[in-house]
Amino acid sequence: MPSKENEQSGKFLSYTFDGKEPWEEVKEVFHPHWATLLKPFLVLLFLWAVLGALFFFFKVSWVTGWAMLGVLAFSVFYGAIAFYVWYNTTGIITDYRVLQVRQRSLVNREVYATMWANVMSVTVSSQGALASIFGYGMIVCDPGGSEVTVDLYAVPDVYRIQQLALTLMRRAQEGTSSETHADQHERKQQAKKVFMD
């Protein structure tokens, strides 16, 4: 029977990204938790409430008609940008490294990455009511020194992902074998070939 870890990583075998090494195995890929979209939704809800109050006090007039059209156009634009930023923000965990692709706006994207062998600590912070209610949080993979810290933003199922990160960090630091990643990849390919024959 396959282990839970092998079952989970099997989902991402076909996932690829720019710069992925051929021997690198993707363990987890995720977008921020869907609850992070509630904030833009609440902003839009507030705008529609203000528009409703405007409509209630001024009845139907050219002012309310234009206001309604303006709020509708803004809602579509704001909602589309919020979804675009959410969808293009991605956390990727492989057996070799951790990456965070953070879409900040329509034209601003940041990519942070560090190898598990360099990570010194993996910590979780869960701030705010939404994060506590829905069980998401930020995972900080700190390599220490001058290398960049990778902050995985709004990670769903944060404690399971933290345990995966700790396991990968421990394996990389222990150096469970003296093989390089390329050697391990070659060994896995040979094992698959023998198994398939």
N, C-alpha and C positions, 0 to 999 in steps of 0.2 A: 504494500500500500504506500503511495507517495506521501511524503511528509507535507505538512502545511506550508512550509517555506517553498518547497519545490512546486507545489500546486499554485501558490501565489505567483512565483516568478515565471511560471509557464505562460501566464497571461500576456507577458510583455516580451516574449521571445522575438516577435516580429517587429517590435518597436525600434525605430532608428532615429538618429538625430545627427546633425552636422558635427563631425569630429569624433564620432563613436568609433572605437577601435574594433577590429573584427573579433577579437577574443573577449570583448567586454560584454557581460551579461546584465541586462536591465532587470532590476529587482522590483522597482516600483515607479509609477508615473502618476502624478496627481495634479489637479487644478486646486485652487483655493476652495475651501468649503463653500457650498452654495449659499449658506447663511450670510456670507459677506456681501451678497447682492441685496440684502434687506435694507441696508443703509441708503443706496440710491433709490430703492423702491419707496422708502419712507419720505425721502425728499420730494419725490414726484407726488406722493399722496398728499403731502402738505400743500404743494402748489395747487393741486386740484381742489383741496378744501378751501383755499383762499379764493380760487376762481368761483367756487360754489357760493361763497359768502358775497362776492362781488355781484354775481348773478342775482342772488336773493335781494340785495339792497338796491341795485340799479335796474332790475328787471331786464328785459330784452332791449338792448340798444346797440348802436354801432360800436360803442366802447366794449361792451361785454362780448360782442361777436368777434372783434379783433383780438381781445384778450384770450378768448377761448381758442382761436386759431393759433395765436402765439404760444400758448401753453401746450397745445397739442404738438406743434412743431418742436418745441423745446423738449417735451417728454420723449418723443421718438428719438431725437438726436442724443439726448442725455442717456436714455436707456440703452441705445445701440453702443455708445462709447463704453458704458459701464460693463456691458456684456463682452465687448471686444477685449477690454483690459483684463477681465476675469478669465476669459477663455485662453488668452495668450500668455497668461502667467502660469508657469508649469514648474513643478519640482520633479527632478529625475534622480533616482538612486540606482546606481549600478554596483557591481561587485568591486569596482575599482575607484569610483569617485562619487561625489554628490554635486548636483548642479541645481541652480535656481535661475530660471528665466523669469524676470519680473518686468512685465509690461506696465510702465508708469502712466503712459498716455497714448494717444494715437501714434506719435512719432518717437517716443522715448522708451527704449528697451534696454535693460541691464541684464547681463549674464554673469553669475558668480559660480565658480567651481573650485573644488579642492579634492585632493586624493585622500582616501581613507587612511592611508599610512601616515599622513601628516596631521590628522585630526587628533587633538588632545582631549577634548571633552564634547559631549552632546547633551545639551540641556533643553528643557521645555519651559515655556512660559505661556500661560493662558490668561489673558487680560480682558476684562469686560464681561458684561452680563451675557451677551450673545455667545461668546467663546465658552463660557461655563455651561450654558444651557445646551448648546449643540455639540460640545465636546471637541472643539478644534483649538489649535494654538500654534505658536511659533516654535520651531526647532532650530536651535543655534548650534552649528557645527563649527567649533573654534579650533583652528590649527595652531593657535599661539604664534608668537613671533611676528614676522613681517607679512605672512601670508594672509590673504583675505578671508574673513569670516563669512560663512555661508548661512544666511538666515532663510529657512524655509517658511514661507508666509502662509498663515491660515491653513495649516495641515489638517485634513480630515483624519479622524481616528489617530490622533496625535501620539498616544502612548504606544500603540502597536508599531507605528513608524519609528518612534524613538528606540524601541527595542531592536528593530531591524538595523537601525543605524549603529547602535551600540555593538551589536553582533558583528557587523561588517568592519567597524573600527577595530574591535578586538582581534578579529582574524587577520586584518592587515598589519597590525602592530606585532602580533605574535609571529607572523611569518610562518604559518603552519607547515609550509614546505619551502625548500630553497629554490623552487621553480619560479621562473618569471611568469607573468600573466600570459605571454605568448606560448610558453612551454605548457602551461595548464590548458590553454585553448587547444593546442595540438594533441595533448593527451585525451581531452574530452572528445575531440573529433575522431580519434582512433577508437575510442571506446564505443562511440555511436556506430562507427563503421563495422566493428566486430559484432555489435548487437544486431545490426540490420542484416548482416550476412547469415 
